[in-house]
Amino acid sequence: MILKREYMIRHWRFLIVVGFLTGLGWLFAGVGAAAGQPAENSVRMVVLSSPQSEYYPLAVDIAQKESIPLADSWEDTLAGSPAVVYWVTSPGELSDSRMAEVGLILKSHGSFPSVGLITGSTLEDARQLWLRGRQLREEWAQQEPDRFYAANGEFPTADIDQAQLLKWQKDGFEISALNKVSLSDALQQANYLTFTGHGAGRYLRLDAETEYTAGDLPSLPPVVISAASCQTLRIWNPDSIALGFIRQGAAAYVGFVFSPMEGFLMGEFQDLPFRYTWPGFPIGQVVALHNRGTLQGFANIPFYYLLGDPLIAFRAAPPYELASDVEEDGRRTLVYQGAPAGIIPVRVAGGGSYSYVEVVGVGATSSHDPVFHSRLQATSLNGDQYILFQHKGGDFTIRLAETPPWGWGPAHLLLFALDEITLFTPLNGGDWIIFILGCLGTAAAALRFLALRRQNAAPARQVGLNCLVIAFGTALALGVYAKLREPYFAGNSKPVPFELNWLWMGGVFLLACSGSGLYMMARKWIGKFAALLVITAPALFPVVFGLVVVEVTNLLIRQQVGISIYTSHLYAISGAAGGLWLLIALALLLWLRRRVTRPI
């Protein structure tokens, strides 16, 4: 027992590092749904509706016309692990708490089926929504649509200072001003339009003074619309903008029930994620993968839903050709040819048993991956692997493996956390916060030095020089890391430059220098601990701030809907990187104290 205690005392730093890496591995292994083979008695499609619903007759008609089973509860619906769910209900049967309950059921199920909400202001509106979807599937199978628009409302934190409308053309986008008139014209011409910007249950906000409401909508063709905006799918509220689109003739509308955190939908601003969908990978499955991304980014439950037929697809066949498919030693390599640039949906038949997915030159993920990747999403469903990724065009290669490479999980988490700290947190004023904290830390160190000097106990000049060296080394190491990682950052989909921020670097230098000095001047352990917090403030302050905001928000929401809507696991992962930073700083300062000969 004595020997064990002595060993722990001598090797405590090593044990802490081992514990840190073990914790990362445990966190990685414990989050996410495992890949697997098709469930027994799995079904392809199910219609879900309560027999007490006033829209139940429509559910019976859909089940008969599509020749698929009809279930009366989510538990019965998901028991067969369906790939597609038609959820027929009236708006009055839904609410914040009901949608939160359904989100919790879907999350507990683990897989991500395509869910299409068939509803409308009236039973006839709901019926017409379903019929438009069926008709569109037939028409687009014969002639592919080509009228695509991306509408971006005023969004300063995404570097969109003025609302803009992007019209897709073969040689790029034609950009014009976005206002009520131009948006209405685009909606009347479009096959597919995305909107990214602020919103609410009754409107899309184009700029600070302009709200586009249901009353502004013209008569529409069977257009598909997706909105990355707050709460536009709260269809039980009066003047719902989503129901307005359906009432005016849209074939589908996709939106959030609750408020999202921006930047966690792949391709949301201008990359048109539905554009290359095909019958084997329809728009409903893209929405399902987007929900997976929100769970990795900010959501505790899925709350991004599709109104309309989830089997709508924009193409009759995949936008690429399979050139080779090789299986060997638990790995599978697939090479594809002739893919266009954009968001590419790939369905690998029989690939559901593989938990690790890599798209060469894009990135890698796994069924256990807890962190968001802005250029790659993948999930297994009924024995197949569904992969969605951002492609530059041309040939591409996909590698599947039953398990991730050794050490990939912890390394993946650590890189994500460091990327968030060095490239994401400096945005939107984060750089100024860290710089101001650095100035405050410097002032505190200076005051402490003057106080010790009056007591004739100030540290030697060599200590100050060593603190400067530590600060310079810290800033240099993080700066080099950020510069090297700029091309690979994939933690957010906002169209902003994720690059080295010099103001933030200045704050890092000041905090490292002042924190090191405070540590060397501290006489009690609490002073030393406070000094370590100063050094690691660039990592720990955003973590603590984010955790507080998320948990306070959840506390308020739980009083309304009964469960938490948002997750804070990304802050916990970044906090782990901050912990590693603290350990390194502690080791350097302990080494520095041993070099100091003059007592403090």
C-alpha positions, 0 to 999 in steps of 0.5 A, a space after each residue: 500500500 505504501 509503495 502504491 502511494 509513493 508511486 502515485 505521488 511520484 508519477 501523478 502527472 503521468 496518471 492524470 494524462 492517462 486518465 484524461 486520454 481514457 476519459 476522451 476515449 470513454 466519451 467518444 465510445 459512449 455517444 452515438 448510435 452503433 451501426 448494425 444490420 437490418 432489424 428483424 421484421 424491418 419494414 420500408 414504410 409506415 403511416 402513423 396516425 392516431 385513430 382519434 385524429 380528425 385526419 385519420 381518414 387521410 392516413 387510411 387512404 395513404 396506407 391503402 394507396 401506398 400499400 404500407 402498414 398503418 400504425 397508431 403510435 410512435 412505439 409501434 411505428 418504430 418497432 419495425 425500424 422503418 426507413 420512411 414514416 408518413 406522420 399524418 396529424 392535424 396542427 391542433 394535435 401538436 404543441 411544444 411539449 408534444 414535439 419534444 416528446 416525439 423528439 425524445 422517442 426518435 432519439 431513443 430509437 437511435 436510427 434516423 428514418 425519413 419522417 414526413 409530416 402530412 398536415 395542413 390548415 384543413 384536412 383538404 390542405 393535408 390531402 393536397 400536400 400528400 398528392 402534390 408530393 406523389 405527383 412531383 415524384 413522378 414528374 421529376 423522375 421524367 424531367 429533373 428540375 433546374 430552378 434553384 435559389 438560396 435566400 439569405 437574410 441579413 446575418 452579420 455573424 455569418 458575414 452577410 451584412 445585406 440580405 441577398 438572393 442567389 439564383 443558381 446557374 450552370 456557371 455559378 450564382 447570380 446574386 441580387 438583393 433580397 426583399 419581399 418582391 424578389 423573394 415572392 418572384 423567386 418562390 413562383 419560379 423555383 423548384 427548390 429554395 432555401 432560406 437562411 436567416 432569422 425567423 419565428 412561427 409566423 415570419 421569415 426575417 429578411 432584415 432588421 425591418 422586414 418580416 416576410 409573413 404568410 400574408 405576403 405569400 403568392 400562389 406557388 408552384 409545387 416548390 420545395 422550401 427549407 428554412 434554417 430559422 428559429 421556430 418556423 415549424 410551430 404549425 399549431 400557432 396562428 398565422 403559421 408561415 409553414 402552413 402558409 407555404 403549404 396552403 399556397 401550393 408548396 410541395 414541401 417545407 422543412 424547418 425547426 420547431 425550436 430555435 437552432 444554433 446557427 452553423 450546424 446544417 451542412 450546406 445551409 447558406 448556398 449549397 442546396 443540400 437537396 439538389 442531388 437527391 435521388 429515389 434511393 436517397 430522397 429529401 427525407 433522408 437528408 433531413 434525417 442526416 441534418 438532424 444527426 448533425 444538430 444532435 452532434 452540435 447543439 440539440 438534445 433531441 431532433 427538432 428539424 422536420 419536413 412537411 410533405 412527402 419524404 420520398 421526393 427526389 430531385 433526380 431519377 438516378 445517383 449523380 455519379 457512377 460506381 467504378 469499383 467496390 472492394 471488400 477485404 479484412 473488414 474494410 470496404 473501399 468504393 471508388 465513384 466517378 463523374 460526380 458534380 460539385 455540391 452536397 452529394 448523397 451516397 447510399 452504400 447497399 450493405 454498408 450498415 455494418 461498418 461504423 467508420 466512414 471516411 471520404 478521402 480528402 473530405 474527412 471521417 466520422 463514425 457511428 459513435 461520433 459526438 462532434 459535428 462535421 460541416 462537410 460530412 454526415 453518415 448513418 446506417 439504416 436497415 443495413 445500408 450506409 447513408 453518406 452526405 458530403 460536400 464535394 468539389 467535383 470529380 471522382 471520389 473514394 469512400 472507405 468503410 471499416 468495422 471499427 475506427 483506426 486505433 487512436 482515431 477517436 481520442 485524437 479526433 475529439 482533441 483536434 475538434 476541441 483545439 480547433 474550436 478554441 483556436 479558430 471558432 471562439 475568436 469569432 463574433 467578439 470572442 477575440 476582444 473578450 480574450 484580449 480584455 481578459 489578458 489586459 485585466 490579467 496583466 494589471 492583476 500581475 502588475 499590482 501583485 508585483 508592486 505589492 511584493 516589491 514593497 515587502 522586498 519579496 519581488 521575484 527575480 528578473 529571471 523569473 519575469 524573463 522565463 514567464 515571457 518565454 512561456 507566454 511567447 511559446 504558448 502563443 507561438 504553439 497555438 498560432 502555428 496550430 491554428 495556421 496549420 488547421 485552417 484548411 481542415 476546420 469543419 466545426 461550423 458551416 457558417 460562410 466565414 473565414 476560420 483563420 488565425 486571429 491576431 487580436 486573440 493571439 495577443 490576449 493569449 500572450 498576455 494571459 499566459 505571461 500574467 498567469 505565469 507571473 501570478 503563479 510564481 508570485 503565489 504563496 498559497 495553493 488557491 493563488 496558484 490555482 487561480 493563476 492556472 485559470 488565468 493562463 487557460 482562460 482562452 479555453 476555459 472561459 468560452 466553455 464556462 460561458 457556454 455551459 451557463 447559457 445552455 443550462 440556464 436556457 434548458 432550465 427555463 425550457 424544462 418548465 414549459 416542455 418538460 425536457 432539455 432541448 439543448 446539449 452542452 457536450 461540445 463545451 465539455 469536449 472543449 473543456 477537456 482540451 482546456 484541462 490538457 492545456 492546464 496540465 501542460 501549463 502546470 508542468 512548465 511552471 513546476 519546472 520553472 519553480 525548480 529553476 528559481 533559486 531566490 525564494 519568493 
